Amino acid sequence: MTYDIHVLANKWQVGSSRITFHRIPVITFPKWLTTISFAWFVERELKKIKPDIVHTHDRIFSADVATVHSIPHRIWVKEIRRKRFPSLFDVATSWVEKRMFEKGGCKKVLPVSSLAEEKLCALYPGLREKIEVMPPGIDLARFGHSRLDWRYESRREFGIGRDDLVVIFVGMNFELKGLEPLMRAVALAQNQLASKRISLLVVGKGDAKRFQGMAQDLGIGANVYFAGIRRDMERVYPAGDIFCLLSQFDTFGMVVSEALAAGLPVIVSDQVGAKDLVVQGKNGFVVRWDDHMAVCDLLLRMGKEQAVTEMAKNARQSVVDCDWEVVVKKVIGIYGSSGLCKQEKDVDPG
């Protein structure tokens, strides 16, 4: 079966000449019109295309399949942002979302994590029978084929010792992603591990000056390296021994699956959706986001070479089902099982 694929979006990067792109305008002023205008213009374009299947990754008025990368907006505003009064933008966004889930004809809803599933069902209990959790796809060929020379090249680039125990953190919001409790854990662990130096490699964007000062106050100023934003993470992950993300809230956390694919055991908070991929003690650990004492104990436990090596073997295997080829086959299967199209042995997704 061949699929004729149309992508409706406001912005895109062309990856295949076999996909037809449709520019969807968005009214951004006043801000409350942003979500509503996108949904309205999508609806108008769909009437022209008349597709057999509508699979959305955003809030629109109606769809057959919805991949959900976030939690319900109303819950986000109340529980995560802790706003006392929602803005007009919040009200409008919640209205479009509610219309899609309650009246939009969704036959299948694909939240990216059990965390997202839990929040969806709390607000829209009628979705429970339609839900199938599906983590985002990753490029295993990119992140899983690291070379030993990359490990030492990256360490030299950042000034990290060849024999250090290296913990990697990746995030675009240092506060929300839990850099502070991680730094406290590293400081405690270093005080107890005199035989080995622990280095923390921080990748991403945040208030580096503030956290550099914090590292100095904790006595690990020389142990923390700020790498900034990197586009070559497949070469950065091999520099590490352990990956850690202690987010206060993260619907999924793609960096976790990337790190696992690169063969890094992980420590993640119980508020990171990618915890679904973690098997305690096998490929990593799940802890409370603010429990730096527990993280310290785990760093000491995982700092033993044999422990890291054993978990590293399990790490890549734990994300084989997240490979894009596997995900595509799952989605095609959902199209068929939902009665949206007929399944055939040879499928060309276009």
C-alpha positions as CSV (number, residue, x, y, z in Angstrom):
1,M,0.0,0.0,0.0
2,T,1.3,3.5,-0.9
3,Y,0.4,6.5,1.2
4,D,0.1,10.0,-0.4
5,I,1.3,12.1,2.5
6,H,0.3,15.7,3.0
7,V,1.9,17.7,5.9
8,L,-0.1,20.8,7.1
9,A,2.2,23.1,9.2
10,N,3.2,26.7,9.6
11,K,6.9,25.9,9.3
12,W,8.9,22.9,8.2
13,Q,12.2,21.5,6.9
14,V,11.8,19.6,3.7
15,G,13.1,16.0,4.1
16,S,11.5,14.3,1.2
17,S,10.3,15.4,-2.2
18,R,7.5,12.8,-2.0
19,I,5.7,14.7,0.7
20,T,3.3,17.6,-0.1
21,F,3.6,20.5,2.3
22,H,0.8,23.0,2.9
23,R,1.5,26.2,4.7
24,I,-1.0,26.9,7.4
25,P,-1.2,30.6,8.5
26,V,-1.3,31.4,12.2
27,I,-2.7,34.6,13.7
28,T,-0.4,35.4,16.6
29,F,-1.8,38.8,17.7
30,P,-3.8,38.9,19.8
31,K,-2.0,35.8,21.3
32,W,-5.3,34.0,22.2
33,L,-6.0,33.5,18.5
34,T,-2.9,31.5,17.9
35,T,-4.2,28.0,18.6
36,I,-7.7,28.7,17.3
37,S,-6.5,30.2,14.0
38,F,-4.2,27.3,13.3
39,A,-7.0,24.8,13.9
40,W,-9.4,26.8,11.8
41,F,-7.0,27.1,8.8
42,V,-6.2,23.4,9.1
43,E,-9.9,22.5,9.0
44,R,-10.3,24.7,5.9
45,E,-7.3,23.1,4.1
46,L,-8.5,19.6,5.0
47,K,-11.8,20.2,3.2
48,K,-9.8,20.9,0.0
49,I,-7.5,17.8,0.4
50,K,-10.2,15.4,1.6
51,P,-7.8,13.0,3.1
52,D,-8.7,9.4,4.1
53,I,-6.8,9.7,7.4
54,V,-6.0,12.7,9.5
55,H,-3.1,12.1,12.0
56,T,-2.4,15.2,14.1
57,H,0.5,16.1,16.4
58,D,-1.1,19.4,17.5
59,R,-4.4,20.7,18.8
60,I,-6.9,21.0,15.9
61,F,-10.7,20.6,15.7
62,S,-10.9,17.0,14.4
63,A,-8.7,14.1,13.6
64,D,-8.7,10.3,13.3
65,V,-5.4,9.7,15.2
66,A,-3.8,12.1,17.6
67,T,-0.2,11.8,18.8
68,V,-0.1,13.7,22.1
69,H,3.3,15.2,23.1
70,S,2.0,17.1,26.1
71,I,-0.5,16.9,29.0
72,P,-3.9,18.6,28.8
73,H,-3.4,22.4,28.7
74,R,-5.7,23.0,31.6
75,I,-3.7,20.7,33.8
76,W,-0.5,22.2,32.6
77,V,-1.7,25.7,33.6
78,K,-3.0,24.6,37.0
79,E,-0.5,22.0,38.2
80,I,2.8,22.8,36.4
81,R,2.6,26.6,35.8
82,R,0.5,27.1,39.0
83,K,-1.3,30.0,37.5
84,R,-4.2,31.2,39.6
85,F,-6.1,32.6,36.7
86,P,-5.8,31.3,33.1
87,S,-5.1,33.8,30.3
88,L,-7.3,34.1,27.2
89,F,-4.7,32.1,25.4
90,D,-5.0,29.3,28.0
91,V,-8.8,29.3,27.7
92,A,-8.7,29.3,23.9
93,T,-6.1,26.5,23.8
94,S,-8.0,24.4,26.2
95,W,-11.2,24.9,24.2
96,V,-9.7,23.7,21.0
97,E,-8.2,20.7,22.8
98,K,-11.5,19.7,24.4
99,R,-13.3,20.0,21.1
100,M,-10.8,17.7,19.4
101,F,-10.9,15.0,22.2
102,E,-14.6,15.1,22.9
103,K,-16.2,15.9,19.5
104,G,-13.3,15.6,17.0
105,G,-13.9,11.9,16.1
106,C,-10.5,10.6,17.4
107,K,-10.4,6.8,17.0
108,K,-6.9,6.4,18.5
109,V,-5.0,8.6,20.9
110,L,-1.2,8.1,21.2
111,P,0.3,9.8,24.3
112,V,4.1,9.6,24.3
113,S,4.3,8.4,27.9
114,S,2.2,6.9,30.7
115,L,2.6,10.2,32.5
116,A,0.8,11.9,29.6
117,E,-1.8,9.1,29.5
118,E,-2.5,9.5,33.2
119,K,-3.2,13.2,32.9
120,L,-5.3,12.8,29.7
121,C,-7.5,10.2,31.3
122,A,-7.9,12.4,34.4
123,L,-9.5,15.2,32.3
124,Y,-10.9,13.1,29.5
125,P,-11.9,9.7,30.9
126,G,-13.7,8.9,27.7
127,L,-10.4,8.5,25.9
128,R,-9.2,5.6,28.0
129,E,-10.3,2.8,25.6
130,K,-8.7,4.7,22.6
131,I,-5.3,5.2,24.2
132,E,-2.1,3.4,23.2
133,V,1.2,4.8,24.7
134,M,3.8,5.3,22.0
135,P,7.2,6.8,22.8
136,P,8.7,9.1,20.1
137,G,10.9,7.6,17.5
138,I,14.7,8.0,17.5
139,D,17.4,7.4,15.0
140,L,19.2,4.4,16.5
141,A,21.8,4.4,13.6
142,R,22.8,7.9,14.6
143,F,23.0,7.5,18.4
144,G,23.8,3.8,18.7
145,H,27.0,3.6,16.6
146,S,29.4,5.5,18.7
147,R,33.2,4.9,18.3
148,L,35.7,4.6,21.1
149,D,37.8,7.5,19.7
150,W,34.7,9.8,20.0
151,R,34.8,9.2,23.8
152,Y,38.3,10.4,24.2
153,E,38.1,13.1,21.6
154,S,35.0,14.6,23.3
155,R,36.7,14.4,26.7
156,R,39.8,16.2,25.4
157,E,37.6,18.9,23.8
158,F,35.9,19.6,27.1
159,G,39.0,19.2,29.2
160,I,37.7,16.1,31.0
161,G,40.1,13.5,32.3
162,R,40.4,10.2,30.5
163,D,39.6,8.2,33.6
164,D,36.9,10.5,35.2
165,L,33.5,9.2,36.0
166,V,31.5,11.5,33.7
167,V,27.8,12.4,34.3
168,I,26.0,14.0,31.4
169,F,23.1,16.5,31.7
170,V,21.2,17.8,28.7
171,G,18.5,20.5,28.9
172,M,17.3,23.9,27.7
173,N,16.1,25.0,31.1
174,F,18.6,24.2,33.9
175,E,16.1,25.0,36.7
176,L,13.2,23.0,35.4
177,K,15.4,20.1,34.3
178,G,16.9,19.6,37.7
179,L,20.5,20.7,37.4
180,E,20.6,22.0,41.0
181,P,19.8,18.7,42.7
182,L,22.2,16.9,40.3
183,M,25.0,19.2,41.2
184,R,24.4,18.7,44.9
185,A,24.4,15.0,44.3
186,V,27.7,15.2,42.4
187,A,29.3,17.3,45.2
188,L,28.2,14.7,47.9
189,A,29.4,11.8,45.8
190,Q,32.8,13.4,45.1
191,N,33.3,14.0,48.8
192,Q,32.8,10.2,49.4
193,L,34.7,8.9,46.4
194,A,38.3,9.9,46.9
195,S,39.6,7.3,44.5
196,K,37.9,8.7,41.4
197,R,37.1,12.2,40.0
198,I,33.5,12.8,39.1
199,S,32.9,15.3,36.2
200,L,29.6,16.8,35.2
201,L,29.1,17.8,31.6
202,V,26.3,20.2,31.2
203,V,24.9,20.5,27.6
204,G,22.2,23.0,26.7
205,K,21.0,26.5,27.5
206,G,20.3,28.1,30.8
207,D,21.7,30.5,33.4
208,A,25.3,29.1,33.2
209,K,26.7,32.0,35.3
210,R,24.4,31.2,38.2
211,F,25.2,27.5,38.1
212,Q,28.9,28.1,37.8
213,G,28.7,30.1,41.0
214,M,26.7,27.3,42.6
215,A,29.3,24.7,41.6
216,Q,32.0,26.9,43.2
217,D,30.0,27.1,46.4
218,L,29.6,23.3,46.4
219,G,33.3,22.8,45.9
220,I,33.1,21.3,42.5
221,G,33.8,24.3,40.3
222,A,36.6,22.4,38.6
223,N,34.4,19.4,38.0
224,V,31.6,21.0,36.0
225,Y,31.9,21.8,32.3
226,F,29.3,23.8,30.4
227,A,29.3,22.8,26.7
228,G,26.4,25.1,25.5
229,I,24.1,24.0,22.7
230,R,25.4,21.1,20.6
231,R,24.2,19.8,17.3
232,D,26.4,16.7,17.4
233,M,25.0,14.9,20.4
234,E,25.9,11.5,18.9
235,R,29.6,12.5,19.5
236,V,28.9,14.0,23.0
237,Y,27.0,11.1,24.7
238,P,30.0,8.7,24.2
239,A,32.1,11.0,26.5
240,G,29.8,10.0,29.4
241,D,29.4,7.1,31.7
242,I,25.9,8.0,33.2
243,F,23.1,10.3,32.0
244,C,21.0,12.2,34.5
245,L,17.7,14.2,34.0
246,L,15.9,15.2,37.2
247,S,13.2,17.3,35.6
248,Q,10.4,18.7,37.8
249,F,8.1,17.8,34.9
250,D,8.8,16.4,31.4
251,T,6.1,14.8,29.4
252,F,8.7,12.6,27.8
253,G,12.4,13.7,27.4
254,M,13.9,12.7,24.1
255,V,17.4,13.1,25.5
256,V,16.8,10.0,27.8
257,S,16.1,7.7,24.8
258,E,19.0,9.2,22.9
259,A,21.3,8.5,25.9
260,L,20.0,5.0,26.2
261,A,20.6,4.4,22.5
262,A,24.2,5.7,23.0
263,G,24.7,3.0,25.7
264,L,24.4,5.2,28.8
265,P,22.6,4.0,31.9
266,V,20.3,6.7,33.1
267,I,19.0,8.3,36.3
268,V,15.7,10.1,35.8
269,S,13.1,11.7,38.0
270,D,9.7,10.2,38.5
271,Q,8.3,13.3,36.7
272,V,10.1,12.4,33.4
273,G,7.8,10.5,31.0
274,A,10.7,8.6,29.6
275,K,10.9,6.7,32.9
276,D,8.7,4.2,31.0
277,L,11.9,3.0,29.3
278,V,13.8,2.5,32.6
279,V,14.0,-0.9,34.3
280,Q,15.2,-0.3,37.9
281,G,18.8,-1.6,38.2
282,K,19.0,-2.9,34.7
283,N,19.5,0.2,32.5
284,G,19.1,2.9,35.1
285,F,17.0,4.2,38.0
286,V,14.0,6.4,38.7
287,V,14.1,8.7,41.7
288,R,12.3,11.7,43.1
289,W,13.4,14.8,41.2
290,D,14.6,16.6,44.3
291,D,16.2,13.6,46.2
292,H,19.8,14.5,45.7
293,M,20.8,12.1,48.5
294,A,19.4,9.2,46.5
295,V,21.1,10.3,43.3
296,C,24.4,10.6,45.3
297,D,24.0,7.0,46.4
298,L,23.3,5.8,42.9
299,L,26.3,7.7,41.5
300,L,28.5,5.9,44.0
301,R,26.9,2.6,43.2
302,M,27.1,3.1,39.4
303,G,30.6,4.6,39.7
304,K,32.0,1.1,39.9
305,E,33.2,0.1,36.4
306,Q,31.5,-3.3,36.4
307,A,28.1,-1.8,37.3
308,V,28.3,0.8,34.6
309,T,29.4,-1.7,32.0
310,E,26.6,-4.1,32.8
311,M,23.9,-1.5,32.6
312,A,25.4,0.0,29.4
313,K,24.8,-3.4,27.7
314,N,21.1,-3.2,28.6
315,A,20.7,0.5,27.7
316,R,20.6,0.3,23.9
317,Q,18.5,-2.9,23.9
318,S,15.9,-1.0,25.9
319,V,15.1,1.4,23.1
320,V,15.1,-0.9,20.1
321,D,11.4,-0.5,19.8
322,C,11.8,3.3,19.6
323,D,13.7,3.0,16.3
324,W,11.9,5.0,13.6
325,E,11.3,1.9,11.4
326,V,9.6,0.1,14.2
327,V,7.5,3.2,15.1
328,V,6.4,3.6,11.5
329,K,5.2,0.0,11.3
330,K,3.3,0.4,14.6
331,V,1.5,3.5,13.2
332,I,0.6,1.8,10.0
333,G,-0.8,-1.1,12.1
334,I,-2.9,1.4,14.0
335,Y,-4.3,2.9,10.8
336,G,-5.4,-0.7,9.9
337,S,-6.7,-1.8,13.2
338,S,-8.7,1.4,13.7
339,G,-10.5,0.7,10.4
340,L,-9.0,3.7,8.7
341,C,-7.3,1.7,6.0
342,K,-6.6,-1.8,4.8
343,Q,-3.4,-3.4,5.9
344,E,-1.1,-5.1,3.3
345,K,2.1,-7.0,3.6
346,D,4.2,-4.5,1.6
347,V,3.7,-1.0,2.8
348,D,5.3,2.1,1.4
349,P,4.7,5.0,3.8
350,G,5.8,7.5,1.2
